[in-house]
Amino acid sequence: MVEESNELKKLAAITTDLEFTADLRIRAIEQIGTIGSHEALLALLDVVANERLTTKERELALERARKIIKSSQA
């Protein structure tokens, strides 16, 4: 669990670092979506709320967040 938390923190930092390319940030968003935990959901929602990111990144984060919500209801 601690390893997952550290990985999530690193990925979340990548998603908000504008010095990285959009492609790298998008891959980080996708990786966060595969984690599927409540913390991952919160990290994705932070991306959605970040107005400095591209619309594509924010929409992808929202899509991945929806998948986590749907999977937790099943």
N, CA, C, O and CB atoms as a CASP TS submission, in Angstrom:
PFRMAT TS
TARGET T0000
AUTHOR 0000-0000-0000
METHOD Language model
MODEL 1
PARENT N/A
ATOM      1  N   MET     1       0.815  -1.192   0.000  1.00  0.00           N
ATOM      2  CA  MET     1       0.000   0.000   0.000  1.00  0.00           C
ATOM      3  C   MET     1       0.861   1.260   0.000  1.00  0.00           C
ATOM      4  O   MET     1       0.532   2.240  -0.669  1.00  0.00           O
ATOM      5  CB  MET     1      -0.928  -0.004   1.197  1.00  0.00           C
ATOM      6  N   VAL     2       1.960   1.236   0.748  1.00  0.00           N
ATOM      7  CA  VAL     2       2.847   2.394   0.799  1.00  0.00           C
ATOM      8  C   VAL     2       3.483   2.630  -0.558  1.00  0.00           C
ATOM      9  O   VAL     2       3.633   3.771  -0.993  1.00  0.00           O
ATOM     10  CB  VAL     2       3.929   2.203   1.869  1.00  0.00           C
ATOM     11  N   GLU     3       3.861   1.530  -1.234  1.00  0.00           N
ATOM     12  CA  GLU     3       4.452   1.649  -2.564  1.00  0.00           C
ATOM     13  C   GLU     3       3.461   2.276  -3.536  1.00  0.00           C
ATOM     14  O   GLU     3       3.831   3.124  -4.347  1.00  0.00           O
ATOM     15  CB  GLU     3       4.904   0.276  -3.079  1.00  0.00           C
ATOM     16  N   GLU     4       2.196   1.854  -3.452  1.00  0.00           N
ATOM     17  CA  GLU     4       1.158   2.423  -4.309  1.00  0.00           C
ATOM     18  C   GLU     4       0.986   3.911  -4.030  1.00  0.00           C
ATOM     19  O   GLU     4       0.811   4.702  -4.957  1.00  0.00           O
ATOM     20  CB  GLU     4      -0.175   1.687  -4.104  1.00  0.00           C
ATOM     21  N   SER     5       1.034   4.293  -2.764  1.00  0.00           N
ATOM     22  CA  SER     5       0.890   5.694  -2.381  1.00  0.00           C
ATOM     23  C   SER     5       2.040   6.528  -2.932  1.00  0.00           C
ATOM     24  O   SER     5       1.823   7.633  -3.429  1.00  0.00           O
ATOM     25  CB  SER     5       0.823   5.827  -0.856  1.00  0.00           C
ATOM     26  N   ASN     6       3.263   6.004  -2.847  1.00  0.00           N
ATOM     27  CA  ASN     6       4.418   6.723  -3.385  1.00  0.00           C
ATOM     28  C   ASN     6       4.326   6.869  -4.895  1.00  0.00           C
ATOM     29  O   ASN     6       4.624   7.930  -5.444  1.00  0.00           O
ATOM     30  CB  ASN     6       5.711   6.006  -3.011  1.00  0.00           C
ATOM     31  N   GLU     7       3.911   5.797  -5.565  1.00  0.00           N
ATOM     32  CA  GLU     7       3.756   5.841  -7.012  1.00  0.00           C
ATOM     33  C   GLU     7       2.689   6.868  -7.391  1.00  0.00           C
ATOM     34  O   GLU     7       2.869   7.639  -8.334  1.00  0.00           O
ATOM     35  CB  GLU     7       3.388   4.444  -7.564  1.00  0.00           C
ATOM     36  N   LEU     8       1.594   6.874  -6.664  1.00  0.00           N
ATOM     37  CA  LEU     8       0.516   7.811  -6.930  1.00  0.00           C
ATOM     38  C   LEU     8       0.989   9.250  -6.756  1.00  0.00           C
ATOM     39  O   LEU     8       0.655  10.114  -7.567  1.00  0.00           O
ATOM     40  CB  LEU     8      -0.671   7.529  -6.014  1.00  0.00           C
ATOM     41  N   LYS     9       1.757   9.513  -5.712  1.00  0.00           N
ATOM     42  CA  LYS     9       2.270  10.863  -5.487  1.00  0.00           C
ATOM     43  C   LYS     9       3.176  11.310  -6.635  1.00  0.00           C
ATOM     44  O   LYS     9       3.105  12.453  -7.087  1.00  0.00           O
ATOM     45  CB  LYS     9       3.033  10.926  -4.160  1.00  0.00           C
ATOM     46  N   LYS    10       4.019  10.403  -7.095  1.00  0.00           N
ATOM     47  CA  LYS    10       4.923  10.728  -8.210  1.00  0.00           C
ATOM     48  C   LYS    10       4.132  10.999  -9.491  1.00  0.00           C
ATOM     49  O   LYS    10       4.406  11.960 -10.210  1.00  0.00           O
ATOM     50  CB  LYS    10       5.929   9.578  -8.444  1.00  0.00           C
ATOM     51  N   LEU    11       3.158  10.147  -9.763  1.00  0.00           N
ATOM     52  CA  LEU    11       2.336  10.335 -10.963  1.00  0.00           C
ATOM     53  C   LEU    11       1.537  11.636 -10.880  1.00  0.00           C
ATOM     54  O   LEU    11       1.426  12.363 -11.868  1.00  0.00           O
ATOM     55  CB  LEU    11       1.382   9.140 -11.155  1.00  0.00           C
ATOM     56  N   ALA    12       0.988  11.925  -9.714  1.00  0.00           N
ATOM     57  CA  ALA    12       0.217  13.157  -9.538  1.00  0.00           C
ATOM     58  C   ALA    12       1.101  14.382  -9.750  1.00  0.00           C
ATOM     59  O   ALA    12       0.660  15.382 -10.315  1.00  0.00           O
ATOM     60  CB  ALA    12      -0.421  13.199  -8.138  1.00  0.00           C
ATOM     61  N   ALA    13       2.337  14.300  -9.299  1.00  0.00           N
ATOM     62  CA  ALA    13       3.264  15.418  -9.506  1.00  0.00           C
ATOM     63  C   ALA    13       3.557  15.617 -10.988  1.00  0.00           C
ATOM     64  O   ALA    13       3.690  16.751 -11.449  1.00  0.00           O
ATOM     65  CB  ALA    13       4.572  15.179  -8.738  1.00  0.00           C
ATOM     66  N   ILE    14       3.658  14.533 -11.727  1.00  0.00           N
ATOM     67  CA  ILE    14       3.902  14.632 -13.171  1.00  0.00           C
ATOM     68  C   ILE    14       2.723  15.296 -13.865  1.00  0.00           C
ATOM     69  O   ILE    14       2.912  16.108 -14.771  1.00  0.00           O
ATOM     70  CB  ILE    14       4.159  13.238 -13.778  1.00  0.00           C
ATOM     71  N   THR    15       1.509  14.958 -13.447  1.00  0.00           N
ATOM     72  CA  THR    15       0.325  15.497 -14.134  1.00  0.00           C
ATOM     73  C   THR    15       0.202  17.010 -14.015  1.00  0.00           C
ATOM     74  O   THR    15      -0.429  17.644 -14.861  1.00  0.00           O
ATOM     75  CB  THR    15      -0.923  14.855 -13.585  1.00  0.00           C
ATOM     76  N   THR    16       0.786  17.588 -12.994  1.00  0.00           N
ATOM     77  CA  THR    16       0.648  19.034 -12.792  1.00  0.00           C
ATOM     78  C   THR    16       1.897  19.821 -13.164  1.00  0.00           C
ATOM     79  O   THR    16       1.890  21.051 -13.114  1.00  0.00           O
ATOM     80  CB  THR    16       0.301  19.312 -11.362  1.00  0.00           C
ATOM     81  N   ASP    17       2.966  19.127 -13.536  1.00  0.00           N
ATOM     82  CA  ASP    17       4.224  19.795 -13.872  1.00  0.00           C
ATOM     83  C   ASP    17       4.209  20.197 -15.342  1.00  0.00           C
ATOM     84  O   ASP    17       4.335  19.349 -16.225  1.00  0.00           O
ATOM     85  CB  ASP    17       5.439  18.876 -13.570  1.00  0.00           C
ATOM     86  N   LEU    18       4.056  21.473 -15.597  1.00  0.00           N
ATOM     87  CA  LEU    18       3.948  21.962 -16.971  1.00  0.00           C
ATOM     88  C   LEU    18       5.276  21.922 -17.721  1.00  0.00           C
ATOM     89  O   LEU    18       5.309  22.201 -18.919  1.00  0.00           O
ATOM     90  CB  LEU    18       3.414  23.373 -16.970  1.00  0.00           C
ATOM     91  N   GLU    19       6.363  21.583 -17.047  1.00  0.00           N
ATOM     92  CA  GLU    19       7.642  21.436 -17.733  1.00  0.00           C
ATOM     93  C   GLU    19       7.730  20.101 -18.464  1.00  0.00           C
ATOM     94  O   GLU    19       8.565  19.934 -19.353  1.00  0.00           O
ATOM     95  CB  GLU    19       8.792  21.565 -16.740  1.00  0.00           C
ATOM     96  N   PHE    20       6.869  19.145 -18.094  1.00  0.00           N
ATOM     97  CA  PHE    20       6.782  17.889 -18.828  1.00  0.00           C
ATOM     98  C   PHE    20       5.907  18.094 -20.053  1.00  0.00           C
ATOM     99  O   PHE    20       5.074  19.000 -20.086  1.00  0.00           O
ATOM    100  CB  PHE    20       6.221  16.753 -17.931  1.00  0.00           C
ATOM    101  N   THR    21       6.098  17.255 -21.057  1.00  0.00           N
ATOM    102  CA  THR    21       5.263  17.344 -22.260  1.00  0.00           C
ATOM    103  C   THR    21       3.847  16.878 -21.935  1.00  0.00           C
ATOM    104  O   THR    21       3.628  16.142 -20.973  1.00  0.00           O
ATOM    105  CB  THR    21       5.863  16.496 -23.418  1.00  0.00           C
ATOM    106  N   ALA    22       2.901  17.313 -22.744  1.00  0.00           N
ATOM    107  CA  ALA    22       1.502  16.901 -22.552  1.00  0.00           C
ATOM    108  C   ALA    22       1.383  15.383 -22.690  1.00  0.00           C
ATOM    109  O   ALA    22       0.595  14.762 -21.976  1.00  0.00           O
ATOM    110  CB  ALA    22       0.569  17.613 -23.578  1.00  0.00           C
ATOM    111  N   ASP    23       2.156  14.778 -23.598  1.00  0.00           N
ATOM    112  CA  ASP    23       2.099  13.317 -23.767  1.00  0.00           C
ATOM    113  C   ASP    23       2.488  12.588 -22.487  1.00  0.00           C
ATOM    114  O   ASP    23       1.854  11.601 -22.113  1.00  0.00           O
ATOM    115  CB  ASP    23       3.017  12.877 -24.910  1.00  0.00           C
ATOM    116  N   LEU    24       3.521  13.070 -21.821  1.00  0.00           N
ATOM    117  CA  LEU    24       3.946  12.437 -20.572  1.00  0.00           C
ATOM    118  C   LEU    24       2.899  12.635 -19.483  1.00  0.00           C
ATOM    119  O   LEU    24       2.625  11.715 -18.711  1.00  0.00           O
ATOM    120  CB  LEU    24       5.298  13.003 -20.114  1.00  0.00           C
ATOM    121  N   ARG    25       2.320  13.814 -19.416  1.00  0.00           N
ATOM    122  CA  ARG    25       1.262  14.059 -18.423  1.00  0.00           C
ATOM    123  C   ARG    25       0.055  13.172 -18.699  1.00  0.00           C
ATOM    124  O   ARG    25      -0.573  12.671 -17.766  1.00  0.00           O
ATOM    125  CB  ARG    25       0.840  15.547 -18.428  1.00  0.00           C
ATOM    126  N   ILE    26      -0.271  12.976 -19.969  1.00  0.00           N
ATOM    127  CA  ILE    26      -1.405  12.117 -20.331  1.00  0.00           C
ATOM    128  C   ILE    26      -1.143  10.677 -19.917  1.00  0.00           C
ATOM    129  O   ILE    26      -2.040  10.001 -19.413  1.00  0.00           O
ATOM    130  CB  ILE    26      -1.681  12.189 -21.844  1.00  0.00           C
ATOM    131  N   ARG    27       0.076  10.205 -20.127  1.00  0.00           N
ATOM    132  CA  ARG    27       0.413   8.839 -19.703  1.00  0.00           C
ATOM    133  C   ARG    27       0.316   8.700 -18.183  1.00  0.00           C
ATOM    134  O   ARG    27      -0.108   7.660 -17.679  1.00  0.00           O
ATOM    135  CB  ARG    27       1.833   8.460 -20.180  1.00  0.00           C
ATOM    136  N   ALA    28       0.701   9.733 -17.464  1.00  0.00           N
ATOM    137  CA  ALA    28       0.586   9.701 -15.999  1.00  0.00           C
ATOM    138  C   ALA    28      -0.881   9.649 -15.580  1.00  0.00           C
ATOM    139  O   ALA    28      -1.232   8.928 -14.646  1.00  0.00           O
ATOM    140  CB  ALA    28       1.277  10.935 -15.370  1.00  0.00           C
ATOM    141  N   ILE    29      -1.730  10.399 -16.256  1.00  0.00           N
ATOM    142  CA  ILE    29      -3.166  10.377 -15.961  1.00  0.00           C
ATOM    143  C   ILE    29      -3.718   8.973 -16.186  1.00  0.00           C
ATOM    144  O   ILE    29      -4.485   8.463 -15.370  1.00  0.00           O
ATOM    145  CB  ILE    29      -3.927  11.406 -16.839  1.00  0.00           C
ATOM    146  N   GLU    30      -3.325   8.356 -17.293  1.00  0.00           N
ATOM    147  CA  GLU    30      -3.794   6.999 -17.585  1.00  0.00           C
ATOM    148  C   GLU    30      -3.333   6.011 -16.523  1.00  0.00           C
ATOM    149  O   GLU    30      -4.093   5.127 -16.127  1.00  0.00           O
ATOM    150  CB  GLU    30      -3.302   6.552 -18.959  1.00  0.00           C
ATOM    151  N   GLN    31      -2.098   6.152 -16.061  1.00  0.00           N
ATOM    152  CA  GLN    31      -1.573   5.267 -15.023  1.00  0.00           C
ATOM    153  C   GLN    31      -2.332   5.452 -13.711  1.00  0.00           C
ATOM    154  O   GLN    31      -2.628   4.477 -13.021  1.00  0.00           O
ATOM    155  CB  GLN    31      -0.075   5.524 -14.807  1.00  0.00           C
ATOM    156  N   ILE    32      -2.644   6.683 -13.369  1.00  0.00           N
ATOM    157  CA  ILE    32      -3.423   6.936 -12.150  1.00  0.00           C
ATOM    158  C   ILE    32      -4.784   6.251 -12.262  1.00  0.00           C
ATOM    159  O   ILE    32      -5.285   5.680 -11.294  1.00  0.00           O
ATOM    160  CB  ILE    32      -3.600   8.468 -11.908  1.00  0.00           C
ATOM    161  N   GLY    33      -5.366   6.315 -13.443  1.00  0.00           N
ATOM    162  CA  GLY    33      -6.658   5.668 -13.651  1.00  0.00           C
ATOM    163  C   GLY    33      -6.614   4.172 -13.440  1.00  0.00           C
ATOM    164  O   GLY    33      -7.606   3.582 -13.014  1.00  0.00           O
ATOM    165  N   THR    34      -5.483   3.544 -13.731  1.00  0.00           N
ATOM    166  CA  THR    34      -5.380   2.094 -13.544  1.00  0.00           C
ATOM    167  C   THR    34      -5.225   1.717 -12.068  1.00  0.00           C
ATOM    168  O   THR    34      -5.497   0.576 -11.693  1.00  0.00           O
ATOM    169  CB  THR    34      -4.199   1.546 -14.344  1.00  0.00           C
ATOM    170  N   ILE    35      -4.797   2.647 -11.244  1.00  0.00           N
ATOM    171  CA  ILE    35      -4.655   2.356  -9.813  1.00  0.00           C
ATOM    172  C   ILE    35      -6.033   2.122  -9.200  1.00  0.00           C
ATOM    173  O   ILE    35      -6.229   1.172  -8.442  1.00  0.00           O
ATOM    174  CB  ILE    35      -3.919   3.517  -9.078  1.00  0.00           C
ATOM    175  N   GLY    36      -6.984   2.990  -9.532  1.00  0.00           N
ATOM    176  CA  GLY    36      -8.369   2.754  -9.168  1.00  0.00           C
ATOM    177  C   GLY    36      -8.760   2.955  -7.716  1.00  0.00           C
ATOM    178  O   GLY    36      -9.882   2.616  -7.340  1.00  0.00           O
ATOM    179  N   SER    37      -7.888   3.485  -6.900  1.00  0.00           N
ATOM    180  CA  SER    37      -8.214   3.681  -5.481  1.00  0.00           C
ATOM    181  C   SER    37      -8.921   5.023  -5.269  1.00  0.00           C
ATOM    182  O   SER    37      -9.034   5.842  -6.181  1.00  0.00           O
ATOM    183  CB  SER    37      -6.933   3.611  -4.616  1.00  0.00           C
ATOM    184  N   HIS    38      -9.386   5.215  -4.046  1.00  0.00           N
ATOM    185  CA  HIS    38     -10.022   6.485  -3.691  1.00  0.00           C
ATOM    186  C   HIS    38      -9.025   7.637  -3.830  1.00  0.00           C
ATOM    187  O   HIS    38      -9.377   8.724  -4.287  1.00  0.00           O
ATOM    188  CB  HIS    38     -10.581   6.428  -2.248  1.00  0.00           C
ATOM    189  N   GLU    39      -7.787   7.386  -3.435  1.00  0.00           N
ATOM    190  CA  GLU    39      -6.747   8.408  -3.554  1.00  0.00           C
ATOM    191  C   GLU    39      -6.478   8.741  -5.016  1.00  0.00           C
ATOM    192  O   GLU    39      -6.237   9.899  -5.357  1.00  0.00           O
ATOM    193  CB  GLU    39      -5.453   7.941  -2.874  1.00  0.00           C
ATOM    194  N   ALA    40      -6.520   7.727  -5.881  1.00  0.00           N
ATOM    195  CA  ALA    40      -6.339   7.946  -7.314  1.00  0.00           C
ATOM    196  C   ALA    40      -7.485   8.800  -7.859  1.00  0.00           C
ATOM    197  O   ALA    40      -7.269   9.689  -8.682  1.00  0.00           O
ATOM    198  CB  ALA    40      -6.261   6.593  -8.071  1.00  0.00           C
ATOM    199  N   LEU    41      -8.677   8.528  -7.402  1.00  0.00           N
ATOM    200  CA  LEU    41      -9.836   9.322  -7.811  1.00  0.00           C
ATOM    201  C   LEU    41      -9.643  10.790  -7.437  1.00  0.00           C
ATOM    202  O   LEU    41      -9.901  11.682  -8.245  1.00  0.00           O
ATOM    203  CB  LEU    41     -11.123   8.773  -7.166  1.00  0.00           C
ATOM    204  N   LEU    42      -9.195  11.031  -6.224  1.00  0.00           N
ATOM    205  CA  LEU    42      -8.967  12.411  -5.782  1.00  0.00           C
ATOM    206  C   LEU    42      -7.868  13.083  -6.602  1.00  0.00           C
ATOM    207  O   LEU    42      -7.972  14.265  -6.930  1.00  0.00           O
ATOM    208  CB  LEU    42      -8.599  12.440  -4.293  1.00  0.00           C
ATOM    209  N   ALA    43      -6.820  12.337  -6.932  1.00  0.00           N
ATOM    210  CA  ALA    43      -5.742  12.885  -7.752  1.00  0.00           C
ATOM    211  C   ALA    43      -6.258  13.258  -9.141  1.00  0.00           C
ATOM    212  O   ALA    43      -5.883  14.294  -9.691  1.00  0.00           O
ATOM    213  CB  ALA    43      -4.586  11.876  -7.866  1.00  0.00           C
ATOM    214  N   LEU    44      -7.110  12.419  -9.698  1.00  0.00           N
ATOM    215  CA  LEU    44      -7.685  12.713 -11.015  1.00  0.00           C
ATOM    216  C   LEU    44      -8.592  13.942 -10.958  1.00  0.00           C
ATOM    217  O   LEU    44      -8.591  14.759 -11.880  1.00  0.00           O
ATOM    218  CB  LEU    44      -8.476  11.500 -11.538  1.00  0.00           C
ATOM    219  N   LEU    45      -9.351  14.073  -9.894  1.00  0.00           N
ATOM    220  CA  LEU    45     -10.214  15.240  -9.756  1.00  0.00           C
ATOM    221  C   LEU    45      -9.398  16.524  -9.607  1.00  0.00           C
ATOM    222  O   LEU    45      -9.833  17.591 -10.040  1.00  0.00           O
ATOM    223  CB  LEU    45     -11.143  15.068  -8.559  1.00  0.00           C
ATOM    224  N   ASP    46      -8.229  16.423  -9.000  1.00  0.00           N
ATOM    225  CA  ASP    46      -7.329  17.578  -8.936  1.00  0.00           C
ATOM    226  C   ASP    46      -6.877  17.987 -10.336  1.00  0.00           C
ATOM    227  O   ASP    46      -6.765  19.175 -10.640  1.00  0.00           O
ATOM    228  CB  ASP    46      -6.105  17.262  -8.054  1.00  0.00           C
ATOM    229  N   VAL    47      -6.621  16.999 -11.178  1.00  0.00           N
ATOM    230  CA  VAL    47      -6.237  17.290 -12.568  1.00  0.00           C
ATOM    231  C   VAL    47      -7.396  17.972 -13.288  1.00  0.00           C
ATOM    232  O   VAL    47      -7.193  18.949 -14.008  1.00  0.00           O
ATOM    233  CB  VAL    47      -5.823  15.986 -13.318  1.00  0.00           C
ATOM    234  N   VAL    48      -8.597  17.466 -13.097  1.00  0.00           N
ATOM    235  CA  VAL    48      -9.782  18.048 -13.736  1.00  0.00           C
ATOM    236  C   VAL    48      -9.934  19.514 -13.339  1.00  0.00           C
ATOM    237  O   VAL    48     -10.317  20.342 -14.166  1.00  0.00           O
ATOM    238  CB  VAL    48     -11.053  17.254 -13.354  1.00  0.00           C
ATOM    239  N   ALA    49      -9.645  19.836 -12.108  1.00  0.00           N
ATOM    240  CA  ALA    49      -9.825  21.202 -11.606  1.00  0.00           C
ATOM    241  C   ALA    49      -8.685  22.145 -11.994  1.00  0.00           C
ATOM    242  O   ALA    49      -8.804  23.357 -11.809  1.00  0.00           O
ATOM    243  CB  ALA    49      -9.960  21.174 -10.104  1.00  0.00           C
ATOM    244  N   ASN    50      -7.593  21.617 -12.522  1.00  0.00           N
ATOM    245  CA  ASN    50      -6.425  22.428 -12.850  1.00  0.00           C
ATOM    246  C   ASN    50      -6.622  23.122 -14.199  1.00  0.00           C
ATOM    247  O   ASN    50      -6.496  22.489 -15.248  1.00  0.00           O
ATOM    248  CB  ASN    50      -5.150  21.556 -12.872  1.00  0.00           C
ATOM    249  N   GLU    51      -6.923  24.393 -14.175  1.00  0.00           N
ATOM    250  CA  GLU    51      -7.227  25.148 -15.396  1.00  0.00           C
ATOM    251  C   GLU    51      -6.008  25.437 -16.259  1.00  0.00           C
ATOM    252  O   GLU    51      -6.148  25.886 -17.396  1.00  0.00           O
ATOM    253  CB  GLU    51      -7.883  26.441 -15.037  1.00  0.00           C
ATOM    254  N   ARG    52      -4.819  25.185 -15.734  1.00  0.00           N
ATOM    255  CA  ARG    52      -3.609  25.418 -16.521  1.00  0.00           C
ATOM    256  C   ARG    52      -3.335  24.276 -17.499  1.00  0.00           C
ATOM    257  O   ARG    52      -2.552  24.439 -18.435  1.00  0.00           O
ATOM    258  CB  ARG    52      -2.414  25.602 -15.596  1.00  0.00           C
ATOM    259  N   LEU    53      -3.967  23.134 -17.293  1.00  0.00           N
ATOM    260  CA  LEU    53      -3.765  21.985 -18.174  1.00  0.00           C
ATOM    261  C   LEU    53      -4.651  22.091 -19.405  1.00  0.00           C
ATOM    262  O   LEU    53      -5.598  22.876 -19.437  1.00  0.00           O
ATOM    263  CB  LEU    53      -4.051  20.675 -17.428  1.00  0.00           C
ATOM    264  N   THR    54      -4.333  21.294 -20.415  1.00  0.00           N
ATOM    265  CA  THR    54      -5.124  21.326 -21.648  1.00  0.00           C
ATOM    266  C   THR    54      -6.495  20.697 -21.418  1.00  0.00           C
ATOM    267  O   THR    54      -6.692  19.917 -20.487  1.00  0.00           O
ATOM    268  CB  THR    54      -4.385  20.593 -22.789  1.00  0.00           C
ATOM    269  N   THR    55      -7.418  21.049 -22.271  1.00  0.00           N
ATOM    270  CA  THR    55      -8.760  20.472 -22.191  1.00  0.00           C
ATOM    271  C   THR    55      -8.695  18.963 -22.357  1.00  0.00           C
ATOM    272  O   THR    55      -9.417  18.233 -21.678  1.00  0.00           O
ATOM    273  CB  THR    55      -9.682  21.086 -23.258  1.00  0.00           C
ATOM    274  N   LYS    56      -7.838  18.489 -23.252  1.00  0.00           N
ATOM    275  CA  LYS    56      -7.698  17.054 -23.485  1.00  0.00           C
ATOM    276  C   LYS    56      -7.269  16.330 -22.208  1.00  0.00           C
ATOM    277  O   LYS    56      -7.805  15.272 -21.878  1.00  0.00           O
ATOM    278  CB  LYS    56      -6.683  16.792 -24.607  1.00  0.00           C
ATOM    279  N   GLU    57      -6.311  16.901 -21.501  1.00  0.00           N
ATOM    280  CA  GLU    57      -5.837  16.286 -20.257  1.00  0.00           C
ATOM    281  C   GLU    57      -6.939  16.264 -19.204  1.00  0.00           C
ATOM    282  O   GLU    57      -7.140  15.260 -18.520  1.00  0.00           O
ATOM    283  CB  GLU    57      -4.610  17.037 -19.719  1.00  0.00           C
ATOM    284  N   ARG    58      -7.637  17.363 -19.084  1.00  0.00           N
ATOM    285  CA  ARG    58      -8.689  17.465 -18.073  1.00  0.00           C
ATOM    286  C   ARG    58      -9.844  16.520 -18.387  1.00  0.00           C
ATOM    287  O   ARG    58     -10.399  15.899 -17.480  1.00  0.00           O
ATOM    288  CB  ARG    58      -9.201  18.906 -17.978  1.00  0.00           C
ATOM    289  N   GLU    59     -10.211  16.405 -19.666  1.00  0.00           N
ATOM    290  CA  GLU    59     -11.295  15.501 -20.054  1.00  0.00           C
ATOM    291  C   GLU    59     -10.900  14.043 -19.842  1.00  0.00           C
ATOM    292  O   GLU    59     -11.719  13.233 -19.407  1.00  0.00           O
ATOM    293  CB  GLU    59     -11.683  15.731 -21.519  1.00  0.00           C
ATOM    294  N   LEU    60      -9.647  13.708 -20.148  1.00  0.00           N
ATOM    295  CA  LEU    60      -9.163  12.348 -19.916  1.00  0.00           C
ATOM    296  C   LEU    60      -9.207  12.017 -18.428  1.00  0.00           C
ATOM    297  O   LEU    60      -9.627  10.923 -18.049  1.00  0.00           O
ATOM    298  CB  LEU    60      -7.729  12.181 -20.460  1.00  0.00           C
ATOM    299  N   ALA    61      -8.781  12.943 -17.593  1.00  0.00           N
ATOM    300  CA  ALA    61      -8.815  12.723 -16.152  1.00  0.00           C
ATOM    301  C   ALA    61     -10.249  12.515 -15.669  1.00  0.00           C
ATOM    302  O   ALA    61     -10.498  11.667 -14.812  1.00  0.00           O
ATOM    303  CB  ALA    61      -8.172  13.905 -15.415  1.00  0.00           C
ATOM    304  N   LEU    62     -11.182  13.276 -16.211  1.00  0.00           N
ATOM    305  CA  LEU    62     -12.586  13.120 -15.844  1.00  0.00           C
ATOM    306  C   LEU    62     -13.115  11.756 -16.278  1.00  0.00           C
ATOM    307  O   LEU    62     -13.847  11.104 -15.534  1.00  0.00           O
ATOM    308  CB  LEU    62     -13.427  14.238 -16.470  1.00  0.00           C
ATOM    309  N   GLU    63     -12.748  11.334 -17.465  1.00  0.00           N
ATOM    310  CA  GLU    63     -13.157  10.016 -17.971  1.00  0.00           C
ATOM    311  C   GLU    63     -12.618   8.898 -17.074  1.00  0.00           C
ATOM    312  O   GLU    63     -13.345   7.965 -16.734  1.00  0.00           O
ATOM    313  CB  GLU    63     -12.662   9.817 -19.424  1.00  0.00           C
ATOM    314  N   ARG    64     -11.358   8.996 -16.699  1.00  0.00           N
ATOM    315  CA  ARG    64     -10.750   7.980 -15.828  1.00  0.00           C
ATOM    316  C   ARG    64     -11.387   8.009 -14.434  1.00  0.00           C
ATOM    317  O   ARG    64     -11.574   6.961 -13.816  1.00  0.00           O
ATOM    318  CB  ARG    64      -9.220   8.203 -15.720  1.00  0.00           C
ATOM    319  N   ALA    65     -11.715   9.191 -13.946  1.00  0.00           N
ATOM    320  CA  ALA    65     -12.381   9.300 -12.645  1.00  0.00           C
ATOM    321  C   ALA    65     -13.753   8.629 -12.690  1.00  0.00           C
ATOM    322  O   ALA    65     -14.145   7.943 -11.747  1.00  0.00           O
ATOM    323  CB  ALA    65     -12.523  10.781 -12.229  1.00  0.00           C
ATOM    324  N   ARG    66     -14.475   8.830 -13.785  1.00  0.00           N
ATOM    325  CA  ARG    66     -15.787   8.181 -13.935  1.00  0.00           C
ATOM    326  C   ARG    66     -15.654   6.665 -13.884  1.00  0.00           C
ATOM    327  O   ARG    66     -16.473   5.982 -13.268  1.00  0.00           O
ATOM    328  CB  ARG    66     -16.453   8.606 -15.258  1.00  0.00           C
ATOM    329  N   LYS    67     -14.621   6.144 -14.532  1.00  0.00           N
ATOM    330  CA  LYS    67     -14.425   4.682 -14.529  1.00  0.00           C
ATOM    331  C   LYS    67     -14.173   4.171 -13.120  1.00  0.00           C
ATOM    332  O   LYS    67     -14.669   3.107 -12.748  1.00  0.00           O
ATOM    333  CB  LYS    67     -13.252   4.287 -15.445  1.00  0.00           C
ATOM    334  N   ILE    68     -13.414   4.909 -12.340  1.00  0.00           N
ATOM    335  CA  ILE    68     -13.162   4.484 -10.956  1.00  0.00           C
ATOM    336  C   ILE    68     -14.460   4.495 -10.165  1.00  0.00           C
ATOM    337  O   ILE    68     -14.725   3.574  -9.393  1.00  0.00           O
ATOM    338  CB  ILE    68     -12.112   5.399 -10.277  1.00  0.00           C
ATOM    339  N   ILE    69     -15.268   5.527 -10.351  1.00  0.00           N
ATOM    340  CA  ILE    69     -16.553   5.615  -9.640  1.00  0.00           C
ATOM    341  C   ILE    69     -17.446   4.457 -10.031  1.00  0.00           C
ATOM    342  O   ILE    69     -18.043   3.814  -9.168  1.00  0.00           O
ATOM    343  CB  ILE    69     -17.259   6.955  -9.937  1.00  0.00           C
ATOM    344  N   LYS    70     -17.545   4.183 -11.331  1.00  0.00           N
ATOM    345  CA  LYS    70     -18.403   3.093 -11.799  1.00  0.00           C
ATOM    346  C   LYS    70     -17.925   1.742 -11.276  1.00  0.00           C
ATOM    347  O   LYS    70     -18.739   0.896 -10.908  1.00  0.00           O
ATOM    348  CB  LYS    70     -18.448   3.075 -13.325  1.00  0.00           C
ATOM    349  N   SER    71     -16.613   1.536 -11.242  1.00  0.00           N
ATOM    350  CA  SER    71     -16.095   0.260 -10.785  1.00  0.00           C
ATOM    351  C   SER    71     -16.325   0.064  -9.282  1.00  0.00           C
ATOM    352  O   SER    71     -16.449  -1.070  -8.818  1.00  0.00           O
ATOM    353  CB  SER    71     -14.611   0.155 -11.107  1.00  0.00           C
ATOM    354  N   SER    72     -16.381   1.151  -8.530  1.00  0.00           N
ATOM    355  CA  SER    72     -16.612   1.023  -7.081  1.00  0.00           C
ATOM    356  C   SER    72     -18.070   0.760  -6.769  1.00  0.00           C
ATOM    357  O   SER    72     -18.388   0.319  -5.665  1.00  0.00           O
ATOM    358  CB  SER    72     -16.153   2.282  -6.354  1.00  0.00           C
ATOM    359  N   GLN    73     -18.963   1.017  -7.706  1.00  0.00           N
ATOM    360  CA  GLN    73     -20.388   0.790  -7.490  1.00  0.00           C
ATOM    361  C   GLN    73     -20.799  -0.621  -7.898  1.00  0.00           C
ATOM    362  O   GLN    73     -21.885  -1.080  -7.543  1.00  0.00           O
ATOM    363  CB  GLN    73     -21.206   1.815  -8.265  1.00  0.00           C
ATOM    364  N   ALA    74     -19.950  -1.299  -8.629  1.00  0.00           N
ATOM    365  CA  ALA    74     -20.301  -2.639  -9.119  1.00  0.00           C
ATOM    366  C   ALA    74     -20.204  -3.684  -8.045  1.00  0.00           C
ATOM    367  O   ALA    74     -20.468  -4.859  -8.302  1.00  0.00           O
ATOM    368  CB  ALA    74     -19.415  -3.027 -10.267  1.00  0.00           C
TER
END
